Every structure is written in structure tokens, then in C-alpha cells.
Amino acid sequence: MLSTRVIACLDVHNGRTVKGINFVNLQDAGDPAEQARIYSKVGADEICFLDITATNEKRRAMFDVISKTAELCFVPLTVGGGVKNVSDFRDLLNCGADKVSINSSAVYNPQLIKQTSDKFGNQCVVLAVDAIDNINMVSGYEVTTHGGRNKTDIDVIDWVKKGVKNGAGEILLTSMSADGTKKGYNLNLTKLVSENVSVPVIASGGAGHPQDMVDVVLKAGASAVLAASIFHFGIYSISSVKKEMANNGIHIRDCE
Amino acid sequence: MKLVIIDYGSGNLKSVENAFQNSVKDNNLNFNIEVTSELKTIINSDLIILPGVGAFPDCKEGLKKNQGLTEMLIDQVIVKYKPFLGICVGMQLMAEYSLEKSNTRGFGWFKGSIEKINNVGKDYLGRNYKIPHMGWNNLEISEKKHPILKNITEKEQFYFVHSYYLNTKEKSEVYASTNYSHKIPAVIAKDNYVGVQFHPEKSSYSGQKIISNWLNWKM
């Protein structure tokens, strides 16, 4: 039986791990490669690096972080942030990333999803969507770019459907209004997206308690759950999250 | 011993190389691992790994582009009898043909075809079966145990990511299967060649066990 994945996300800035409340007031929480190694040891099913400031700044430091991580860490590694074209995408894969997530640049260049999935296969193309609540949208949710700073006037549901049609193999769905609040995932948004696409949906943004993971799987049908801060600062461990999920009948991979 | 990982333009091979290097180091084995597309290096090797990600026809095209590679592989594996491991699409290439995108011929070493996962119905939590089958899944191991499954239990999980599977015509060649909407062959083997649908290089400790079992396999 397929396990529901628990993904540890490391937001990286200049080669260091950070996680801030609603993407401001960044706090340093360590070396990404070392953290990834520890996470994979304690049972993270996947590691996700998001170079959060990469759209605006240089991100060469990331390549070393990925290479170092891929040498130590034998679980899938997703990397995203600032991927603008096929060549950025290829560079990240060549460093050792298994999947690459595309966010802002997919909005400005919708062909990028198609180009990369044609070239590298849809299994490694993750469409990252940062959604905000907007009652003027049919679905009630609007796509934003640049870490939530820019609005796009694109409806989230139209966008994910188009992304999957163009070859995205997975959706990494972040609710910008829930992100950093630790008040739980956006269940309505996750459910809506999950029901409208054929590919797996990773729920992101808002996890504050293991019960939040349980809820987004049972009530919103998420294929995987992603969290950063609650793991980072040792509020809850990956095994305590998995234990809570297992207690609620969700099949997980046992932590070694 | 010389081990080659065949580079035919199918994605990043770094993780395969890293995982095998790690296993060699951890088990004090004497293997020289090389990622290569050169026919000469492959001919001089003792063991061969064919990785593969992406779509079947693209992988087939990649193999074709390297002139003589397919014929040489057939000679090395079928005639020279070298240990061979196909991973994911590398496993699927050993089937007779694939229906992914178009109808593409494989090596035909395993009877059966590569077909789309039939994702009907809902899972145990009422969720739709998403495609690709992506994530960690356990194995159902056949009674007749293959050496690469030594010390592997049915509780252990492996990382899968695929939308197509081998619809086998020869059930005796399946040594382990997994379940996602229906039964899917996960480990197939015959003589000196083995195919795994999952990614041992991404399957943590359990994947490392599969890798060391394969490296230690005395045919």
C-alpha cells in the first residue's frame, strides 16, 4: 500500500536554512545538507529545498548544497526557487536533484512546464503554486508569484489543470494565507486542487501540529504533507507526525 | 570488478552513482564504478546498470542515438551473460514493447508489455489513485526468493515513481510486486538480468540493501 509522504522542507537563503513567519523575519536554522541528512535518517520521505530568495538573487551557492546533500541522502530530493529556463532546470538535476519545482517562471513562461517535462520526463517536474484567497476568482483562490508578493489574476484551478496538461507530474500547493501561521493547512484549497488534478498534490503552508497533517490527508485528500518550521525548531519530530498519522489510519513509512 | 552505469541521456545519473558508491564503501567491496556512454568501456566491464527516467520512447531514442549500443547490450547480457540491472524505465526496456505515447519495441527479454497503470477506484482513504504512482510502497515477495531480495521484508518500503508498469505474461519471472490500484511487478529477473521498477538509489536503507545484494550476487 502506498504510504502518504511526509516531506521536510528547507527554505534556503545564501546556502543556509531559514524559515520565517509569512516569509519575513527569517531565522537561521542551520546547514541545509546536514539538516537533510538528519531528516532522511529520522524518516523524512522526501527532502525539499526551496531557494526562497532565488528569484531575486544569485543562487550558485545552492549547487554545492545540492551536490553535498545528494552524496549523503538517499531519499528523493526536490529543489526549487528561481528556475527560469530549461538550462536552470538541467543544472539542478545535474547537481543531484531528483525533481525541480517551478513557480513564478511558469506563470511568465507557461511553455517552461512543457519544455522541461518533454525533456526530462513529467516525474521530475513539480508545479509549485502559491495561492492566496481571492473571492473574485471562480475557485476563490488566486495564483501569486515571487513568494506571494505579486498577484497574477490567474485562478488556481485553471492554473493547476493547465500545468498538469503541460506535463507537471506533481503539484506543490502552498496557501500563502496559512503559511507560517501554524494554524493548519488550508483544507478547502487542498481539497479543491486535489479533486481537480490527476497528479499527486503536496499540501504546504500552515502545519503547526501533527493533527494538521492528519486533517489535510483525511479531509482534503492530500497525497503528501510538507512542513518546515515545526520540524526545524524541534516542536514536533517527523516520527511524532507519522505516529499521529498512523494512529488515524493513514499508512506511512516506518521511521528507522 | 568494473561496474558501468550506462549514460544514454536519460536524466541525472549522479544519484545512482552516489548510492552504488556508498554501498561499495559501506560493504568494503572492490568495485570500480563508472558512468559512461562509451561502448569500449561497457564491453570491458563486469557488471552493467541501465538506469532510466522519463518516457519509454525517449529512453529508447536515447539508446538508439548511441550507434551500436543496443546490439552491444544484447551481446553483453544475453551472450556474454554479464550481471545486468535495469532500474525503472531501464527495467521496462527489457519488455517486448511499450504502449507509452506510441507503440515502441523493447529488448524483449521479458514477456509482456509496458502499459498505463489502470487507476480505477479509490484508495483506502477514499482518495483517487493519482498518476504517477509516486512515493514509498512495500513489496509482496514471492515464495521463490531472488538473491537480490535477501533480508528484505514485506514491511520495508521502496520509492516508486512511474505511470506505466509491466503487464507480464510470465508470472514466474516476478519475484516481488507492489500494489497500487492493482498488482504491479516490482522485481523481475531471469538468468543474469534483473529489473526493478522502484528506485533503489532513492530508497534509503532498504534500497542500499538491494544494491549490496545485487553487488554480492554470485550467479
HADDOCK unambig.tbl for C-alpha pairs under 7 A between the chains (distance, minus, plus):
assign (segid A and resid 1 and name CA) (segid B and resid 137 and name CA) 5.67 0.50 0.50
assign (segid A and resid 1 and name CA) (segid B and resid 138 and name CA) 6.38 0.50 0.50
assign (segid A and resid 1 and name CA) (segid B and resid 179 and name CA) 5.83 0.50 0.50
assign (segid A and resid 1 and name CA) (segid B and resid 180 and name CA) 6.60 0.50 0.50
assign (segid A and resid 2 and name CA) (segid B and resid 135 and name CA) 6.73 0.50 0.50
assign (segid A and resid 2 and name CA) (segid B and resid 136 and name CA) 5.82 0.50 0.50
assign (segid A and resid 2 and name CA) (segid B and resid 137 and name CA) 4.53 0.50 0.50
assign (segid A and resid 2 and name CA) (segid B and resid 180 and name CA) 6.78 0.50 0.50
assign (segid A and resid 3 and name CA) (segid B and resid 135 and name CA) 6.78 0.50 0.50
assign (segid A and resid 3 and name CA) (segid B and resid 136 and name CA) 5.54 0.50 0.50
assign (segid A and resid 3 and name CA) (segid B and resid 137 and name CA) 6.08 0.50 0.50
assign (segid A and resid 5 and name CA) (segid B and resid 135 and name CA) 6.71 0.50 0.50
assign (segid A and resid 70 and name CA) (segid B and resid 15 and name CA) 6.50 0.50 0.50
assign (segid A and resid 71 and name CA) (segid B and resid 18 and name CA) 5.63 0.50 0.50
assign (segid A and resid 74 and name CA) (segid B and resid 19 and name CA) 6.83 0.50 0.50
assign (segid A and resid 74 and name CA) (segid B and resid 201 and name CA) 6.20 0.50 0.50
assign (segid A and resid 74 and name CA) (segid B and resid 202 and name CA) 4.71 0.50 0.50
assign (segid A and resid 74 and name CA) (segid B and resid 203 and name CA) 6.22 0.50 0.50
assign (segid A and resid 74 and name CA) (segid B and resid 204 and name CA) 4.86 0.50 0.50
assign (segid A and resid 75 and name CA) (segid B and resid 202 and name CA) 4.45 0.50 0.50
assign (segid A and resid 75 and name CA) (segid B and resid 203 and name CA) 5.80 0.50 0.50
assign (segid A and resid 75 and name CA) (segid B and resid 204 and name CA) 5.67 0.50 0.50
assign (segid A and resid 76 and name CA) (segid B and resid 202 and name CA) 5.69 0.50 0.50
assign (segid A and resid 93 and name CA) (segid B and resid 12 and name CA) 5.87 0.50 0.50
assign (segid A and resid 94 and name CA) (segid B and resid 12 and name CA) 5.53 0.50 0.50
assign (segid A and resid 96 and name CA) (segid B and resid 12 and name CA) 6.93 0.50 0.50
assign (segid A and resid 96 and name CA) (segid B and resid 14 and name CA) 5.80 0.50 0.50
assign (segid A and resid 96 and name CA) (segid B and resid 15 and name CA) 6.05 0.50 0.50
assign (segid A and resid 120 and name CA) (segid B and resid 11 and name CA) 6.09 0.50 0.50
assign (segid A and resid 120 and name CA) (segid B and resid 54 and name CA) 5.91 0.50 0.50
assign (segid A and resid 121 and name CA) (segid B and resid 53 and name CA) 6.80 0.50 0.50
assign (segid A and resid 121 and name CA) (segid B and resid 54 and name CA) 3.84 0.50 0.50
assign (segid A and resid 121 and name CA) (segid B and resid 55 and name CA) 6.09 0.50 0.50
assign (segid A and resid 122 and name CA) (segid B and resid 54 and name CA) 6.74 0.50 0.50
assign (segid A and resid 123 and name CA) (segid B and resid 54 and name CA) 6.78 0.50 0.50
assign (segid A and resid 123 and name CA) (segid B and resid 161 and name CA) 6.72 0.50 0.50
assign (segid A and resid 169 and name CA) (segid B and resid 132 and name CA) 6.82 0.50 0.50
assign (segid A and resid 198 and name CA) (segid B and resid 130 and name CA) 5.39 0.50 0.50
assign (segid A and resid 198 and name CA) (segid B and resid 131 and name CA) 6.13 0.50 0.50
assign (segid A and resid 199 and name CA) (segid B and resid 130 and name CA) 4.99 0.50 0.50
assign (segid A and resid 199 and name CA) (segid B and resid 131 and name CA) 5.14 0.50 0.50
assign (segid A and resid 199 and name CA) (segid B and resid 132 and name CA) 6.39 0.50 0.50
assign (segid A and resid 200 and name CA) (segid B and resid 130 and name CA) 5.47 0.50 0.50
assign (segid A and resid 200 and name CA) (segid B and resid 131 and name CA) 6.92 0.50 0.50
assign (segid A and resid 218 and name CA) (segid B and resid 125 and name CA) 6.85 0.50 0.50
assign (segid A and resid 221 and name CA) (segid B and resid 127 and name CA) 5.71 0.50 0.50
assign (segid A and resid 253 and name CA) (segid B and resid 136 and name CA) 6.99 0.50 0.50
assign (segid A and resid 253 and name CA) (segid B and resid 157 and name CA) 6.74 0.50 0.50
